[in-house]
Amino acid sequence: MSAPSGFGLVFDNSFVRALPELCESWQAAEASTPVLLTLNDAVALELGLDPDALRSEAGVRALLANPAPHGAAPVAQAYAGHQFGSFNPRLGDGRALLIGEVIDTRGRRRDLHLKGSGRTPFARGGDGKAAVGPMLREYVMSEAMHALGIATTRSLAVLSTGEPVARETMLPGAVLHRVAASHLRVGSFEYAMRHPDTALIRRLADYAIERHYPDTLQHPQRYLAFFERVVDAQASLIAQWMLVGFIHGVMNTDNMLVSAETIDYGPCAFMDAYHPGTVFSSIDHGGRYAYGNQPIIAQWNLARLGESLIGLMDDDWEAAVEPATEVLRSFSVRYQRYFDIGLQHKIGLAAPSDEGALLARELLAVMEAHGVDYTSTFRALARSLRGDRQSLDALIVGSDVFAGWHQRWLEAVAAQGVSPHEAADSMDAINPIYIPRNHLVDEALNAATNGDLAPFDALVAVLASPFTERTGLERYAQPAPPEFAAGFRTFCGT
């Protein structure tokens, strides 16, 4: 992906220049017989790359960044992190590398990043490798989130390395090539705040502000303004997660970006039956990162960011605490506003109100009581506005509470002065019919691990248009069979 390789990307390394204390220069490991498993043509074109060239032998080698592209300065980034509430002062990229930065065709600065590219100084005894299944999981999940309109890192490619990876069994190895607005994490700030160079945290904050929130540069309290912007962006992001039933699974502070892009799709999954306590991650034994806890955990993580920035906000530490605390407290109000508005839109109420918010929350209570599939319910409600009650009746059987709710909802929709069909169309435009159903993702990844990419390719193609119902794709809209859902667990893949 460099000029010598014929792809013409001009690399920059602003992170390395500005913050050398937060990285270690490193090179990606060689892959014996790399094979391109999947390439994201749309992302390649956004970067100004030729997808056909990337599919060539030289292109495959360039994607693995060994040797490093001309002008790039690959590094493993240093950061700290609270993992399940416990602080680790030195985590860092144990199996990942920031290759460098490029300006894409839309004028945006983008990080190009490898995952599974070998051991680094931060590997802590790990092998630095990744397996095909988890890397393809990140690809399909991040692309699904992008299609849903949710801010996310993107996947440019997944390549098999031709080398086995030892996990519970021997698995085929792989590398993910990721694209992100940046990889500045809450954990980056936790690390910098504890660094012997006390000026590092200020330099990191200034770099983050200039890169992501440049409109706050001239603010008289720029660090407080920066904190507020991150709080608001994360409130919006988490609300979007909740509105589509997404469960991240490992919301450690090193997995929260200040750019508010979703990152690190490890043990993530989408909820089938609605329940706030839903957990899929095999390592989340206490349910810390359950679906319903995600807003609380996001605020907890942001408190760690606020602690890291507090010394920059005012020379008088005590004077800085009150305004920073007020910003932090505002997260719950911001989140609830974003969520309530979004939930009302999901049930076809275009003009949000307190009454509409209450009505929408009542639906969630009914769904929880009956164990109803979250995604299917909203599409079934839209069908009922078109006169088709069959799918809705099949979801919620014999509930007087729901019957009463449904009648009040019909009246609320009618009071807007739009036709039922118009309201249904507005609902279908934001309520997906196709999400990465856990059983289908599992099926696709198992097949890919055994060398068959057809189910994976088919799933990716379906998820690229999540709101458009298509004939012949009925199985992609169905919840997991009960026997699968009952014991389903996700894994980090490390």
DAWOWO-V585890 format. One record per backbone hydrogen bond with DSSP energy under -0.5 kcal/mol. NH is the residue of the N-H (numbers start at 1). CO is the residue of the C=O. If there is no record, write none. Layout:
NH:CO
NH:CO
This chain:
5:2
6:2
6:3
7:2
8:2
11:9
12:101
17:13
18:14
19:15
22:19
23:20
24:76
26:74
28:65
29:117
33:161
35:160
37:35
37:158
38:158
40:156
41:39
44:40
45:41
46:42
47:43
48:45
49:44
51:49
54:50
55:51
56:53
59:53
60:56
61:57
62:58
63:59
64:60
64:61
65:62
66:61
72:69
73:99
75:98
76:24
77:75
78:22
80:187
81:88
83:81
83:86
84:82
86:83
88:81
91:79
92:79
93:77
94:92
97:114
98:75
99:97
99:112
100:112
101:12
102:110
104:102
104:108
105:46
107:104
110:102
111:180
112:100
113:178
114:97
115:176
116:95
117:95
118:128
119:127
120:94
122:93
123:120
126:123
130:116
132:172
135:131
136:132
137:133
138:134
139:135
140:136
141:137
142:138
143:139
144:140
145:141
146:142
147:143
148:144
149:146
150:145
153:262
154:179
156:154
156:177
157:177
158:38
159:175
160:35
161:173
162:173
165:171
167:165
167:169
171:165
173:163
174:130
175:159
176:115
177:157
178:113
178:176
179:154
180:111
185:183
186:253
186:256
187:253
188:185
189:185
190:186
191:187
192:188
193:189
194:190
194:191
195:192
198:196
200:197
203:199
204:200
205:201
206:202
207:203
208:204
209:205
210:206
211:207
212:208
213:208
213:209
216:213
217:214
219:216
222:219
225:221
226:222
227:223
228:224
229:225
230:226
231:227
232:228
233:229
234:230
235:231
236:232
237:233
238:234
239:235
240:236
241:237
242:238
243:239
244:240
244:241
245:241
245:242
246:241
247:269
248:246
252:250
253:82
255:252
256:253
257:255
257:261
258:184
260:257
262:151
266:264
269:247
271:245
274:372
278:275
282:490
284:281
285:283
287:284
290:287
291:278
292:276
293:290
294:290
294:291
297:293
298:294
299:295
300:296
301:297
302:298
303:299
304:300
305:301
306:302
307:303
308:304
309:305
310:306
312:309
313:309
313:310
314:310
317:315
320:316
320:317
321:317
322:318
323:319
324:320
325:321
326:322
327:323
328:324
329:325
330:326
331:328
332:329
333:329
334:330
335:331
336:332
337:333
338:334
339:335
340:336
341:337
342:338
343:339
344:340
345:341
346:342
347:343
347:344
348:345
349:344
350:348
352:350
357:353
358:354
359:355
360:356
361:357
362:358
363:359
364:360
365:361
366:362
367:363
368:364
369:365
370:366
371:367
371:368
372:367
374:272
377:373
378:374
379:375
380:376
381:377
382:378
383:379
384:380
385:381
386:382
386:383
387:384
388:383
389:387
393:389
394:390
395:391
396:392
397:395
400:398
403:399
404:400
405:401
406:402
407:403
408:404
409:405
410:406
411:407
412:408
413:409
414:410
415:411
416:413
417:414
418:413
423:419
424:420
425:421
426:422
427:423
428:424
429:425
430:427
431:427
432:430
433:466
434:466
435:433
435:476
437:435
441:437
442:438
443:439
444:440
445:441
446:442
447:443
448:444
449:445
450:446
451:448
452:447
453:451
457:453
458:454
459:455
460:456
461:457
462:458
463:459
464:460
465:462
466:463
468:465
469:467
473:470
476:473
477:474
478:475
484:481
485:481
486:482
487:483
487:484
488:484
488:485
490:280
